[in-house]
Protein backbone atom coordinates (compact mmCIF):
# COMPACT_ATOMS: atom_id res chain seq x y z
CA UNK A 1 0.00 0.00 0.00
CA UNK A 2 1.84 3.11 -1.19
CA UNK A 3 0.13 5.71 0.92
CA UNK A 4 1.13 7.64 3.99
CA UNK A 5 -2.00 6.64 5.83
CA UNK A 6 -0.59 3.15 6.30
CA UNK A 7 0.41 4.22 9.79
CA UNK A 8 -3.25 4.58 10.72
CA UNK A 9 -4.79 1.99 8.40
CA UNK A 10 -6.71 0.20 11.14
CA UNK A 11 -8.32 3.38 12.40
CA UNK A 12 -8.98 5.24 9.18
CA UNK A 13 -9.67 2.71 6.36
CA UNK A 14 -12.09 4.89 4.41
CA UNK A 15 -9.63 7.77 4.18
CA UNK A 16 -6.88 5.36 3.19
CA UNK A 17 -8.87 3.96 0.30
CA UNK A 18 -9.77 7.43 -0.91
CA UNK A 19 -6.16 8.32 -1.64
CA UNK A 20 -4.67 5.03 -2.83
CA UNK A 21 -5.40 5.94 -6.41
CA UNK A 22 -2.75 8.66 -6.61
CA UNK A 23 -0.43 8.33 -9.59
CA UNK A 24 3.34 8.78 -9.57
CA UNK A 25 5.66 10.32 -12.15
CA UNK A 26 9.24 11.41 -12.71
CA UNK A 27 11.50 13.67 -10.66
CA UNK A 28 11.64 17.39 -11.43
CA UNK A 29 12.67 20.62 -9.78
CA UNK A 30 11.00 21.89 -6.60
CA UNK A 31 8.59 24.78 -7.06
CA UNK A 32 7.61 27.39 -4.47
CA UNK A 33 4.35 29.29 -4.65
CA UNK A 34 3.27 31.73 -1.93
CA UNK A 35 -0.43 32.44 -1.54
CA UNK A 36 -1.66 35.31 0.63
CA UNK A 37 0.28 36.81 3.50
CA UNK A 38 0.10 38.67 6.77
CA UNK A 39 -1.99 41.80 6.87
CA UNK A 40 0.88 44.06 7.92
CA UNK A 41 4.00 42.99 6.09
CA UNK A 42 7.44 44.52 6.55
CA UNK A 43 8.59 46.02 3.25
CA UNK A 44 12.14 44.88 2.63
CA UNK A 45 14.61 45.12 -0.22
CA UNK A 46 17.22 42.39 -0.62
CA UNK A 47 19.84 44.03 -2.81
CA UNK A 48 21.98 41.63 -4.88
CA UNK A 49 25.34 41.32 -3.17
CA UNK A 50 28.45 42.49 -4.95
CA UNK A 51 29.92 39.28 -6.34
CA UNK A 52 33.36 37.77 -6.32
CA UNK A 53 34.31 36.81 -9.89
CA UNK A 54 32.46 33.72 -11.11
CA UNK A 55 30.35 33.22 -7.99
CA UNK A 56 26.54 32.72 -7.81
CA UNK A 57 25.84 35.75 -5.66
CA UNK A 58 22.46 36.51 -7.30
CA UNK A 59 21.37 32.98 -6.37
CA UNK A 60 22.40 33.61 -2.76
CA UNK A 61 20.35 36.79 -2.47
CA UNK A 62 17.43 35.13 -4.25
CA UNK A 63 17.40 32.36 -1.63
CA UNK A 64 17.31 35.00 1.12
CA UNK A 65 14.45 36.82 -0.60
CA UNK A 66 12.53 33.57 -1.22
CA UNK A 67 12.86 32.55 2.43
CA UNK A 68 11.57 35.88 3.69
CA UNK A 69 8.78 36.02 1.13
CA UNK A 70 7.63 32.49 1.91
CA UNK A 71 7.18 33.39 5.58
CA UNK A 72 4.38 35.81 4.72
CA UNK A 73 5.82 38.43 7.07
CA UNK A 74 7.56 40.47 4.38
CA UNK A 75 6.69 42.39 1.23
CA UNK A 76 9.64 42.23 -1.14
CA UNK A 77 10.69 45.55 -2.67
CA UNK A 78 12.30 45.30 -6.13
CA UNK A 79 15.81 46.71 -6.26
CA UNK A 80 15.97 47.23 -10.02
CA UNK A 81 16.72 50.71 -11.35
CA UNK A 82 18.47 51.87 -8.20
CA UNK A 83 22.16 51.90 -7.24
CA UNK A 84 23.15 48.68 -5.47
CA UNK A 85 25.16 49.68 -2.41
CA UNK A 86 27.63 47.48 -0.57
CA UNK A 87 28.29 49.62 2.52
CA UNK A 88 25.85 51.76 4.56
CA UNK A 89 27.67 54.93 3.51
CA UNK A 90 26.68 54.20 -0.09
CA UNK A 91 22.95 53.95 0.66
CA UNK A 92 20.69 56.75 -0.55
CA UNK A 93 17.93 56.20 1.99
CA UNK A 94 15.58 58.64 0.27
CA UNK A 95 15.65 56.52 -2.89
CA UNK A 96 14.85 53.32 -1.03
CA UNK A 97 12.21 54.98 1.11
CA UNK A 98 10.67 56.24 -2.12
CA UNK A 99 10.47 52.63 -3.28
CA UNK A 100 8.50 51.85 -0.14
CA UNK A 101 11.24 49.95 1.68
CA UNK A 102 11.28 49.93 5.48
CA UNK A 103 14.36 47.71 5.71
CA UNK A 104 17.04 46.54 3.33
CA UNK A 105 19.79 43.93 3.12
CA UNK A 106 23.09 44.75 1.42
CA UNK A 107 26.36 42.87 1.16
CA UNK A 108 29.23 41.51 -0.85
CA UNK A 109 31.20 38.34 -1.50
CA UNK A 110 35.00 38.45 -1.30
CA UNK A 111 37.21 35.66 -2.67
CA UNK A 112 39.77 34.30 -0.20
CA UNK A 113 42.82 32.09 -0.72
CA UNK A 114 42.22 28.36 -0.89
CA UNK A 115 38.92 28.56 -2.72
CA UNK A 116 37.02 30.01 0.24
CA UNK A 117 34.85 33.12 0.37
CA UNK A 118 33.83 35.78 2.85
CA UNK A 119 30.19 36.85 2.78
CA UNK A 120 29.51 40.20 4.43
CA UNK A 121 26.01 41.52 4.90
CA UNK A 122 24.21 44.30 6.73
CA UNK A 123 20.57 44.77 7.68
CA UNK A 124 19.52 48.42 7.60
CA UNK A 125 16.52 50.31 8.94
CA UNK A 126 15.56 52.52 6.00
CA UNK A 127 13.12 54.64 8.00
CA UNK A 128 15.58 55.43 10.83
CA UNK A 129 18.62 55.32 8.53
CA UNK A 130 20.54 53.07 10.89
CA UNK A 131 22.17 49.66 10.83
CA UNK A 132 20.28 46.92 12.66
CA UNK A 133 22.81 44.11 12.22
CA UNK A 134 26.02 43.26 10.43
CA UNK A 135 27.65 39.84 10.06
CA UNK A 136 30.28 38.06 8.00
CA UNK A 137 30.78 34.38 7.18
CA UNK A 138 33.79 32.54 5.81
CA UNK A 139 32.53 29.63 3.75
CA UNK A 140 33.60 26.87 1.40
CA UNK A 141 32.26 26.65 -2.14
CA UNK A 142 29.45 24.25 -1.21
CA UNK A 143 27.97 26.34 1.60
CA UNK A 144 26.08 28.99 -0.38
CA UNK A 145 22.58 27.73 0.37
CA UNK A 146 23.22 27.13 4.06
CA UNK A 147 24.66 30.63 4.44
CA UNK A 148 21.73 32.21 2.62
CA UNK A 149 19.34 30.48 5.03
CA UNK A 150 21.38 31.74 7.99
CA UNK A 151 21.19 35.31 6.67
CA UNK A 152 17.42 34.97 6.27
CA UNK A 153 17.16 33.64 9.84
CA UNK A 154 19.02 36.67 11.20
CA UNK A 155 16.90 39.11 9.21
CA UNK A 156 13.69 37.40 10.27
CA UNK A 157 14.61 37.41 13.95
CA UNK A 158 15.87 40.98 13.99
CA UNK A 159 12.72 42.32 12.34
CA UNK A 160 10.03 40.11 13.91
CA UNK A 161 11.54 39.20 17.28
CA UNK A 162 10.98 35.49 16.54
CA UNK A 163 13.77 33.04 15.78
CA UNK A 164 13.93 32.08 12.12
CA UNK A 165 13.53 28.50 10.89
CA UNK A 166 14.99 28.74 7.39
CA UNK A 167 18.11 26.79 8.35
CA UNK A 168 16.07 23.86 9.61
CA UNK A 169 15.31 20.70 7.63
CA UNK A 170 12.31 18.69 6.57
CA UNK A 171 11.93 14.98 5.93
CA UNK A 172 9.41 13.35 3.63
CA UNK A 173 8.72 10.16 1.68
CA UNK A 174 8.45 10.15 -2.08
CA UNK A 175 7.57 7.31 -4.44
CA UNK A 176 8.90 6.88 -7.94
CA UNK A 177 7.73 3.81 -9.77
CA UNK A 178 7.99 0.94 -7.28
CA UNK A 179 10.65 2.64 -5.17
CA UNK A 180 10.13 4.53 -1.93
CA UNK A 181 12.69 7.10 -0.76
CA UNK A 182 12.98 8.80 2.60
CA UNK A 183 14.51 12.20 1.88
CA UNK A 184 15.88 15.06 3.97
CA UNK A 185 15.89 18.57 2.49
CA UNK A 186 16.28 22.21 3.42
CA UNK A 187 13.19 23.85 4.89
CA UNK A 188 12.33 25.25 1.45
CA UNK A 189 12.34 21.74 -0.04
CA UNK A 190 15.56 22.33 -1.93
CA UNK A 191 18.86 20.43 -1.68
CA UNK A 192 17.25 17.03 -0.98
CA UNK A 193 19.26 13.92 -0.22
CA UNK A 194 18.00 10.37 0.05
CA UNK A 195 18.45 8.72 3.44
CA UNK A 196 16.74 5.38 2.75
CA UNK A 197 15.64 3.60 -0.43
CA UNK A 198 13.25 0.68 -0.38
CA UNK A 199 10.92 -1.30 -2.61
CA UNK A 200 8.55 -1.48 0.36
CA UNK A 201 6.70 1.44 1.98
CA UNK A 202 8.49 3.88 4.30
CA UNK A 203 6.31 5.96 6.62
CA UNK A 204 6.23 8.15 9.75
CA UNK A 205 9.67 9.82 9.72
CA UNK A 206 10.53 12.08 12.65
CA UNK A 207 13.77 13.88 13.50
CA UNK A 208 15.35 13.39 16.90
CA UNK A 209 15.35 16.55 19.03
CA UNK A 210 19.03 17.19 18.23
CA UNK A 211 18.50 16.54 14.51
CA UNK A 212 21.23 13.86 14.41
CA UNK A 213 18.91 10.86 13.92
CA UNK A 214 15.65 10.06 12.26
CA UNK A 215 13.11 7.44 13.27
CA UNK A 216 10.79 5.87 10.71
CA UNK A 217 8.76 2.78 9.90
CA UNK A 218 9.84 0.39 7.15
CA UNK A 219 7.91 -2.51 5.60
CA UNK A 220 11.06 -4.10 4.12
CA UNK A 221 10.58 -7.21 6.29
CA UNK A 222 6.98 -7.49 5.02
CA UNK A 223 5.65 -5.96 8.25
CA UNK A 224 5.97 -2.52 9.88
CA UNK A 225 9.15 -2.22 11.96
CA UNK A 226 10.52 0.92 13.66
CA UNK A 227 14.10 1.93 12.83
CA UNK A 228 16.36 4.71 14.12
CA UNK A 229 19.01 5.87 11.68
CA UNK A 230 21.97 8.20 12.04
CA UNK A 231 21.98 11.05 9.52
CA UNK A 232 25.76 11.40 9.71
CA UNK A 233 26.94 7.86 8.96
CA UNK A 234 23.76 6.06 7.89
CA UNK A 235 24.02 3.47 10.66
CA UNK A 236 20.66 2.21 11.87
CA UNK A 237 19.08 -0.16 14.37
CA UNK A 238 15.71 -1.78 14.90
CA UNK A 239 13.97 -0.20 17.87
CA UNK A 240 10.60 -1.97 17.73
CA UNK A 241 10.23 -5.28 15.86
CA UNK A 242 7.71 -7.06 18.03
CA UNK A 243 5.00 -9.49 17.00
CA UNK A 244 2.30 -7.72 14.99
CA UNK A 245 2.51 -4.09 13.89
CA UNK A 246 5.15 -1.61 15.08
CA UNK A 247 4.32 1.93 14.01
CA UNK A 248 3.87 5.66 14.66
CA UNK A 249 7.13 6.42 16.55
CA UNK A 250 7.54 9.75 18.32
CA UNK A 251 10.62 11.10 20.10
CA UNK A 252 10.50 12.37 23.65
CA UNK A 253 12.03 15.85 24.07
CA UNK A 254 15.12 14.41 25.76
CA UNK A 255 15.86 12.14 22.77
CA UNK A 256 16.40 9.18 25.10
CA UNK A 257 13.06 7.46 24.63
CA UNK A 258 10.07 7.42 22.34
CA UNK A 259 6.46 6.40 22.11
CA UNK A 260 5.49 3.68 19.63
CA UNK A 261 2.24 1.97 18.67
CA UNK A 262 2.25 -1.84 18.91
CA UNK A 263 -0.30 -4.59 18.39
CA UNK A 264 1.77 -7.23 20.19
CA UNK A 265 -0.96 -7.69 22.79
CA UNK A 266 -3.87 -7.56 20.35
CA UNK A 267 -5.26 -4.04 20.11
CA UNK A 268 -3.33 -1.03 18.80
CA UNK A 269 -1.91 0.54 21.94
CA UNK A 270 0.78 3.09 22.86
CA UNK A 271 4.01 1.98 24.52
CA UNK A 272 7.10 3.80 25.76
CA UNK A 273 10.50 2.46 24.79
CA UNK A 274 14.10 3.62 25.11
CA UNK A 275 15.82 4.83 21.96
CA UNK A 276 18.01 1.69 21.95
CA UNK A 277 14.96 -0.60 22.01
CA UNK A 278 15.09 -1.48 25.70
CA UNK A 279 12.71 -0.73 28.56
CA UNK A 280 9.37 -1.38 26.85
CA UNK A 281 6.40 -0.19 28.91
CA UNK A 282 2.73 -0.13 27.94
CA UNK A 283 1.07 3.26 28.39
CA UNK A 284 -2.56 2.95 27.22
CA UNK A 285 -4.99 0.16 27.98
CA UNK A 286 -8.19 -1.31 26.58
CA UNK A 287 -9.45 -2.87 23.36
CA UNK A 288 -9.80 0.41 21.47
CA UNK A 289 -7.36 1.69 18.84
CA UNK A 290 -4.82 4.21 20.16
CA UNK A 291 -2.28 5.60 17.69
CA UNK A 292 -0.26 8.62 16.48
CA UNK A 293 1.33 9.65 19.79
CA UNK A 294 3.28 12.89 20.18
CA UNK A 295 4.98 14.21 23.33
CA UNK A 296 4.22 17.56 24.89
CA UNK A 297 7.22 19.96 24.82
CA UNK A 298 8.03 19.25 28.46
CA UNK A 299 7.79 15.50 27.97
CA UNK A 300 5.22 15.12 30.73
CA UNK A 301 2.24 14.22 28.54
CA UNK A 302 1.40 12.48 25.27
CA UNK A 303 -1.29 13.50 22.80
CA UNK A 304 -2.66 10.76 20.58
CA UNK A 305 -5.54 9.67 18.35
CA UNK A 306 -8.08 7.16 19.66
CA UNK A 307 -11.50 5.78 18.76
CA UNK A 308 -12.27 5.06 22.42
CA UNK A 309 -15.17 7.55 22.31
CA UNK A 310 -16.71 5.99 19.21
CA UNK A 311 -15.00 8.16 16.57
CA UNK A 312 -11.38 9.22 16.02
CA UNK A 313 -10.50 12.09 18.37
CA UNK A 314 -7.44 13.60 20.06
CA UNK A 315 -6.69 12.59 23.66
CA UNK A 316 -4.06 13.44 26.26
CA UNK A 317 -2.47 11.12 28.80
CA UNK A 318 0.32 11.65 31.31
CA UNK A 319 3.60 10.11 30.17
CA UNK A 320 3.70 8.35 33.54
CA UNK A 321 0.33 6.71 32.80
CA UNK A 322 -3.23 7.27 33.95
CA UNK A 323 -6.63 7.89 32.45
CA UNK A 324 -6.63 9.65 29.05
CA UNK A 325 -8.58 12.89 28.69
CA UNK A 326 -10.30 13.92 25.46
CA UNK A 327 -8.97 17.15 23.95
CA UNK A 328 -10.79 17.63 20.62
CA UNK A 329 -14.54 18.25 20.63
CA UNK A 330 -15.15 20.16 17.39
CA UNK A 331 -16.18 17.73 14.67
CA UNK A 332 -16.62 13.96 14.57
CA UNK A 333 -13.24 13.04 13.05
CA UNK A 334 -9.90 14.46 14.24
CA UNK A 335 -6.58 12.69 13.73
CA UNK A 336 -2.78 13.14 13.46
CA UNK A 337 -1.99 15.60 16.28
CA UNK A 338 1.19 17.66 16.45
CA UNK A 339 1.98 20.21 19.16
CA UNK A 340 3.74 23.56 18.83
CA UNK A 341 7.15 23.97 20.49
CA UNK A 342 5.69 26.36 23.07
CA UNK A 343 2.75 24.07 23.82
CA UNK A 344 0.17 26.70 22.93
CA UNK A 345 -1.33 24.95 19.93
CA UNK A 346 -2.26 21.59 18.56
CA UNK A 347 -2.54 21.11 14.82
CA UNK A 348 -4.35 18.08 13.46
CA UNK A 349 -6.42 16.83 10.56
CA UNK A 350 -10.16 17.35 10.84
CA UNK A 351 -12.87 16.03 8.53
CA UNK A 352 -15.77 18.34 7.73
CA UNK A 353 -18.24 17.80 4.86
CA UNK A 354 -15.93 15.21 3.34
CA UNK A 355 -12.87 17.52 3.39
CA UNK A 356 -9.74 16.64 5.36
CA UNK A 357 -8.07 19.90 6.41
CA UNK A 358 -5.34 21.10 8.76
CA UNK A 359 -6.86 22.84 11.77
CA UNK A 360 -5.25 24.78 14.61
CA UNK A 361 -6.49 24.18 18.14
CA UNK A 362 -5.60 26.81 20.74
CA UNK A 363 -5.00 24.93 23.99
CA UNK A 364 -5.96 27.73 26.41
CA UNK A 365 -9.31 28.62 24.83
CA UNK A 366 -10.16 25.46 22.94
CA UNK A 367 -10.86 27.54 19.83
CA UNK A 368 -10.32 25.78 16.50
CA UNK A 369 -9.77 27.31 13.07
CA UNK A 370 -9.16 25.76 9.68
CA UNK A 371 -5.77 26.68 8.19
CA UNK A 372 -5.93 25.16 4.71
CA UNK A 373 -8.27 25.34 1.73
CA UNK A 374 -7.39 21.91 0.35
CA UNK A 375 -9.45 18.76 0.86
CA UNK A 376 -7.09 15.83 1.35
CA UNK A 377 -4.50 17.01 3.86
CA UNK A 378 -2.35 14.83 6.09
CA UNK A 379 0.67 14.69 8.43
CA UNK A 380 0.88 18.19 9.95
CA UNK A 381 4.18 19.16 11.61
CA UNK A 382 5.17 22.43 13.32
CA UNK A 383 8.20 24.49 12.33
CA UNK A 384 10.92 24.64 15.02
CA UNK A 385 9.92 28.25 15.76
CA UNK A 386 6.22 27.36 15.89
CA UNK A 387 5.25 29.94 13.26
CA UNK A 388 4.10 27.61 10.48
CA UNK A 389 2.83 24.09 9.88
CA UNK A 390 4.19 21.71 7.26
CA UNK A 391 1.72 19.25 5.76
CA UNK A 392 1.01 17.12 2.71
CA UNK A 393 -2.05 17.19 0.52
CA UNK A 394 -3.24 15.52 -2.68
CA UNK A 395 -3.74 17.60 -5.80
CA UNK A 396 -3.89 16.48 -9.38
CA UNK A 397 -3.52 12.86 -8.35
CA UNK A 398 -0.25 13.29 -6.46
CA UNK A 399 0.97 14.25 -3.03
CA UNK A 400 2.52 17.68 -2.61
CA UNK A 401 4.03 19.42 0.39
CA UNK A 402 3.00 22.80 1.73
CA UNK A 403 3.37 25.14 4.65
CA UNK A 404 0.77 27.38 6.23
CA UNK A 405 1.11 30.18 8.77
CA UNK A 406 -0.74 30.02 12.08
CA UNK A 407 -3.29 32.57 10.91
CA UNK A 408 -3.90 30.60 7.74
CA UNK A 409 -3.21 33.64 5.56
CA UNK A 410 0.10 32.51 4.08
CA UNK A 411 0.36 29.19 2.31
CA UNK A 412 3.49 28.14 0.47
CA UNK A 413 3.43 25.08 -1.76
CA UNK A 414 6.63 23.08 -1.97
CA UNK A 415 6.19 20.73 -4.86
CA UNK A 416 8.51 18.66 -6.99
CA UNK A 417 6.65 18.64 -10.27
CA UNK A 418 5.43 15.14 -11.06
CA UNK A 419 6.62 13.57 -7.79
CA UNK A 420 4.34 12.10 -5.14
CA UNK A 421 5.59 13.38 -1.77
CA UNK A 422 3.99 12.36 1.53
CA UNK A 423 4.66 11.96 5.25
CA UNK A 424 6.42 15.30 5.89
CA UNK A 425 8.10 16.10 9.20
CA UNK A 426 9.81 19.35 10.19
CA UNK A 427 13.02 19.02 12.18
CA UNK A 428 15.81 21.14 13.66
N, C-alpha and C positions, 0 to 999 in steps of 0.2 A: 504494500500500500504506500504510494509515494507522496503522502500528504502529511503536513505538519500536525494534523490533529490525531495522528497515531497515539500521541502521548495521553490522549483522553478518549480513546476509542470506545471504551466501555461505557463511559458516561454520556457521550455526545454522538451517538451513531448517526442520527439524522443529519447533523451538520457535517460530519465526515463525508457521508455519501454525496452531499451537495457540492463538494469541491473536488472530488476525485477525478472529475472529467477534465481538469486543466491540462492543456497541452504544453509541450516543452520545445524550445528551439535553440538556436546557436548563440554562442557568446558574442557580445558586442560591448560598446563603451557605455559607462555609466552616465546617466542623464540626471540633471538636477532642475526641478521646476518649483518655484516658490509661488504659493497662492495666498493672497491676503497679507496681513501684517498687523502689527500693533497700531493702535490709534494714534499714539504720539511717538513717532520714530525720531531718532537722532540723525540729522542730516550729516553725512560724513563723506569726505573725498579721500580716496586711496590713490595717491599720485604714484604713477609708475616710478620705481626706484631707478636711479642712475646705475647703469649696468657696467659690470666688468666685461671686457671684450669676450664675445662668444658665449655669454651666460644667459639662461632663460629668466631674466629678471621680470619681464612682463608676466610670465606664468606665475611667478612668486606673488606678485601683487594681485593678480587675478584670483588666486586661491584665498588670499586675505579678504578680498572684497566678496567673494562667493560665500565664505564662512559667515561674515557679518550679515550679508543680505539674507542668508538662509535662516538666521535666527529670528527675523521679523522685527528686531529692535532698531534697525537702521534703515535709513533711506540713502541710497548711494548717489552721490553727486558726481556727474561726469567731469573729468579733468581736461577734456579736449579743448583746444583753443586758448589755453592759459599757459603761462610759463610753468615749468615743472621744477620746483625748487628742491634742493638737497639739504640745505641748512635753514634754520629758522630765520636767519638774517636775510635770506633771499625771498622770503614769503611776502607777497603783497596781500595783506589780509583783506583790504577793501575789495580786491578782485574776487577772492574766494567767498567773502561774505555776500557779494553781489550774486554769486552763483547759488546762494542759499545754504552754503556749508556752515555748520556749527562746529565741526571738528575736522581735522585732516591728518593723514598719515603721510610722511615723507621719508625718504631714505636713499641709500646707495649700497652697491656691492663693490667691494674692493678685492682684487686678486692678491693672494698671498703666496709665498714660496711653498713648494711641495704640493701644488694642486688644491690648496685650501682657499677659503674665501671668508672675508669678514662682511657680515650684513649689519649695517647701522640703520636704525630707524628712530623716528621721533613722532610722538602723538601730540598734536597742537590743539589748543582751544582757540578757534577762529574768532569767537565773540570777544573773549577777554584778551586775545593776542598774547597768549602765554603757552609755555610748554607744559604738558601734563606728565609726559614720561619720555624717557630716552634710553634705549638699550642697544647693545651690539652682541652679535653671535659670531663665533668662529666655527665654520662648518666644513665638512667634507663634501665632495661633489654630489653624493647621493642623499643629502639631508635637506634639499630644498623644500619639499612638501612639509616635513616635520617642522621646519623653522617657520614656514608661513603660518601653520596652525598655531604655533606658539605666539607669534605676533598677534594673530587674531584673538587669542585668549587674553593677552595683556590689554588690548584695546577694549575688548568686551568688558573686562573687569573694571578697568579704569573709568569707563563711561556709564556703566550700569550698576556698579557696586556688587555684582554677582560674579563668581568665578566662572571663567569660560570652560567649555567642554569640547572645543574643536580638536584638541590633541588626544582625545580619548579614542577608543576603538569600538567597533561593532563586530559581532559574529552573526553568521547566518548560514543556512543550508540552501544550496542550489542543486538542481537536477538537470543534467544534460544527457539525453538519451537514456541509457539504463544506469548511468553513474550518478551517485550522490557525492557532493563535496561540502565539507564544513570549511568555511572560509572566514578569515579575519581581515578586516579592512579599516581604513581611517574612518572617522565619524561621518565624513561626507560620502562614504561608499567607495572612494577611490583607493588605489594602491592595494588591491586585495591579494592575499596569498592563501593557498590551500593548506589546511592543517591536516585533514583526513580525507581520503578517497575511499569509496566503498561501492560495491554493486548492490548493497542492501541499504535500507533507509537509515539515515542519521537524524536525530531529533533532539530537541531540548538542550541546546548549548547554553552555558552560563559561565562567565568569567569568575575566577576566584577574586576575592576582595583586593588582593595585591596585583591582579592582572597577569600573574606569572603562569597560571594554569587555566585550563578550561575543562569543565565537566560536560558530558553529553551522553546520549543513549545511542547505542549501535545495535543493529539487528544482524550483524555479520555472522553470529552463531545461530541464526534462525530463531532467535528470541531476543527480547529487549534486555540489554545488559548495560549497566552504568560504568563508564570509564572516566578517569581523570588523566589528562595529558598535559605535559609541560610544553609551553609555547617556545621555550628556548632551545631545547634539544630534541623534542618530539617523543621523549620517553613517556610511556603511559602504563597504567595499571587498572585492573578491574577492581571497582569499589563495591559493587553490588551485582552478584551473579547467582542469586538464590533461585530456588524452585519457583516456577511461574514467571510473572512479569516483574521487571525491575525498571522503574521509570521516574520521570519528573524530578530530577535532582535539583537541589537548591542549596547554595553555600550559606553557612552561618557567617555573620560579620567578622568573626575572628579567623576564618579560613581553616579552622581545625576540624570542623565537623560539617555535616550537611543533613538535610532531610531528603528522604527518598520515598517513593511509593512502591510497595511490594504487594504481591498477591500470594506470598508463600504460605499464609495461613488461611487462604480462601478468598476473602473479600479484599478489595483494593483499600489499603490502609497506609497511614503515614508512619514512617520509622525515622529515628535518628541514628546516624552512623558516623564514626570518625572518618576523616579524609583518607586514611590508609585502609579502610574497610573493616576495621575492628569496632568493638563496642556497640553492636546493634541493639537498639532499644525501641520497642513499639510505643508510639505516641497516641494514636487514636484507636478507638475500639468500636465494635459493632459490625453488623452485616451490611451497612451502607457502603457507598463508594466515596472515599475521600481521596483527593488527588490535587496536583498543582500547588504544592506548598511553597511559601516564600517567607523568609524571616523578617521580622521587624528590624529597624536599624540598630536597636540596642540588643538584639538577639534574645530578648526575653519572651517573645511571642511568635507564633506562626500563623499566617493567613493561608487559607486553602479553600478549594472548591469541594462541595459535598452535596449529595442528593438526600441527605438525612431528613430534610424537611419536606420531601416529596418532589422538589425540582432543584436543579443546580443553582446553588447560591454560595456566597462568600462567607466563611466562618473564621473565627479567631480562637486559638487555644494557646495556653501558656506553654512555653517550650519545656517546662518541667512536668507537663501533663495536667489533666483536669478536664472539666466539662467544656466543650466548645460553645462559643457564643456566636449567634448569627450577626453578621455585619451588614449585608446588603438586603434591602427591603423594597427597592424600586424595581419593578419588573419581575417576571416569572422565570428568567433565565439569565444568570450572571456567572461568568467563568473567567479563568486565567488572570488571577490577581497579581499585581505588582505594586510595590509601595515606594513612595518617594524617599530620597535619602534623609530628609528631615522628618519623616513620619507624618507629614500633614495630609497626604493624599494617598488614596488607592486609585489605580487605574485598572480597569478590567473590561472584558467584552460583555456587552449586554445585547440581548435580542429583543427587538421591538418591531412589530408589524413585519416580521420576516427578515429584518435587516440586522446584521451583526456589526455593531459599532463599538469604537473605543469610547468609554465614558470615564469621567473623573469624579471621584467620590471624596468630598472634603470630610475628613474624619471628625473634626470638632462639631460641625453643624449637621452632618449627614446629607448635605445637599449634593445632588448628582447632576452633571451636565454632559451632554454628548459633545465629543471633540471632533469627530470625523463625519464626512458626508458620504462615505463609501458604505457598501452593504455587506461585505464579506471579510471583515477585519479579524485579525488574530494576533496573538503573542505580543501584547504590549510590554514595553520595558523603558524605565525612566533613564534619562540622561544622568551622568554623575553629578551635575549641578542641580538636578531636579526641575529644570526649566522647560523640558520638552519630553515627549514620549515617542519612542520608536515602535513601529508596528509593521505588520505585513497585511496586505489585502489582495484580493483577486480582481483583476481588471483585464478584459480582453482575453480571457482564458489562461492567464498566467499570474503567478504571484509576484508582486512588486513590494518594495520597501518604502516606507515613508516616515516622516516625523511630523509631529503636531505640537504647537505650543499649548501651555496650560489653559489659555483662554480660548483655544480653538480657532484663533483668527489667522494663524500662520501655519500652513501645511507645506512641507517640502517633500517632493517625491524623489526618492533615490531609486533609479530603475536601470538595470542593465537591459537594454533593448533585446527582446527575444529570449531572455533567461527567466526561468521560474525560480524565484527566491522566496524562501519561507523561514520560519523559526528565528527571527532576529532577537538579538540580545545586546544591550549596550553595556560596555565595560569601562574600566579605568582608562 
